[in-house]
């Protein structure tokens, strides 16, 4: 019958397929065992090459030297006794005087402040085998003149103590402190709005003596009144079209109201004719 012939042909096809699969599988196994040619490609030279460590030995050595230098630098900065930094002297009356010694290059600047009143000055240090001296020059304050000094504690722990001894044997003790900010004492009003016509840098020059008053009115509610570079009063302020209300801190919060007006381009304030910096200046002998 026809279906028998078809079935017979189908069986032959199946048998042929099984034989083919067997032959392929056997060939794969033989190739794996004998190492003869296979379908797996050999790895390229690029793949065989072992990857090198990204940092070469000279670079590692250079980095180590740099790190060691940084560690030594900070170690010296932290543990070597130095007057540089901020110190607090508390008087018998209970007033707090902050002295900031800052060395930049050949310049040694000393800034003393009590609250938001600042007194710029200078200092100099002489380090000897037996004793060291510091000479402080400011226009006000308890620390003024030449002193031998000693320092205990270290900067890292914030426990340094500076002991100054004057020529007559008087000693002053100052403790390491954090440098103060004006906002520690007075802050501008949260709803502050500047009066643009008074904002800027103003100056009154005594041309005969080569000195001047300076007034800096900022648009953030702060004001600095500089008297000949010897004293600075840092204030918070508010203003309208006629008055400026000042607030600053000495031993307590002080507020005062001052009127102002304009005479041409000059600002009349605190009884002084101020000229805008960069423009012609007024002179009052």
JOLINFEN-V204770 format. One record per pair of residues at least 12 apart in sequence whose C-alpha atoms are under 6 Angstrom apart, sorted by the first residue. I is the first residue (numbers start at 1). J is the second residue. D is the distance in whole Angstrom. If there is no record, write none. Layout:
i->I j->J d->D
i->I j->J d->D
//
This chain:
i->78 j->155 d->5
i->78 j->156 d->6
i->79 j->154 d->6
i->84 j->101 d->5
i->84 j->102 d->6
i->85 j->100 d->6
i->85 j->101 d->5
i->86 j->99 d->6
i->86 j->100 d->4
i->86 j->177 d->5
i->86 j->179 d->6
i->87 j->99 d->5
i->87 j->174 d->6
i->87 j->175 d->5
i->87 j->176 d->5
i->87 j->177 d->5
i->88 j->174 d->5
i->88 j->175 d->5
i->88 j->177 d->6
i->89 j->174 d->5
i->97 j->113 d->6
i->97 j->114 d->5
i->98 j->112 d->5
i->98 j->113 d->5
i->99 j->111 d->6
i->99 j->112 d->4
i->108 j->122 d->6
i->108 j->123 d->6
i->109 j->122 d->5
i->110 j->122 d->5
i->110 j->123 d->6
i->114 j->250 d->6
i->115 j->249 d->5
i->115 j->250 d->5
i->116 j->182 d->6
i->116 j->234 d->5
i->116 j->249 d->5
i->117 j->232 d->6
i->117 j->233 d->5
i->118 j->231 d->6
i->118 j->232 d->5
i->119 j->230 d->6
i->119 j->231 d->5
i->120 j->230 d->6
i->121 j->137 d->5
i->121 j->138 d->4
i->122 j->137 d->5
i->123 j->135 d->5
i->123 j->136 d->4
i->132 j->148 d->6
i->132 j->149 d->6
i->133 j->147 d->5
i->133 j->148 d->4
i->133 j->149 d->6
i->134 j->146 d->6
i->134 j->147 d->5
i->147 j->164 d->6
i->147 j->165 d->5
i->147 j->166 d->5
i->148 j->164 d->6
i->148 j->165 d->5
i->149 j->163 d->5
i->149 j->164 d->5
i->150 j->162 d->6
i->150 j->163 d->5
i->160 j->176 d->5
i->161 j->174 d->6
i->161 j->175 d->5
i->162 j->174 d->5
i->188 j->221 d->5
i->188 j->236 d->5
i->194 j->219 d->5
i->199 j->217 d->5
i->199 j->218 d->6
i->200 j->216 d->6
i->200 j->217 d->5
i->201 j->215 d->6
i->201 j->216 d->5
i->201 j->276 d->6
i->201 j->277 d->6
i->202 j->214 d->6
i->202 j->215 d->5
i->202 j->274 d->6
i->202 j->275 d->5
i->202 j->276 d->5
i->202 j->277 d->5
i->203 j->274 d->5
i->203 j->275 d->5
i->204 j->274 d->5
i->204 j->282 d->6
i->205 j->283 d->6
i->206 j->283 d->6
i->211 j->228 d->6
i->212 j->228 d->5
i->213 j->226 d->6
i->213 j->227 d->5
i->213 j->228 d->5
i->214 j->226 d->5
i->221 j->236 d->6
i->221 j->237 d->5
i->222 j->235 d->6
i->222 j->236 d->5
i->222 j->237 d->6
i->223 j->235 d->5
i->235 j->247 d->5
i->235 j->248 d->5
i->242 j->259 d->6
i->242 j->260 d->6
i->243 j->258 d->6
i->243 j->259 d->4
i->243 j->260 d->6
i->244 j->257 d->6
i->244 j->258 d->5
i->245 j->257 d->4
//
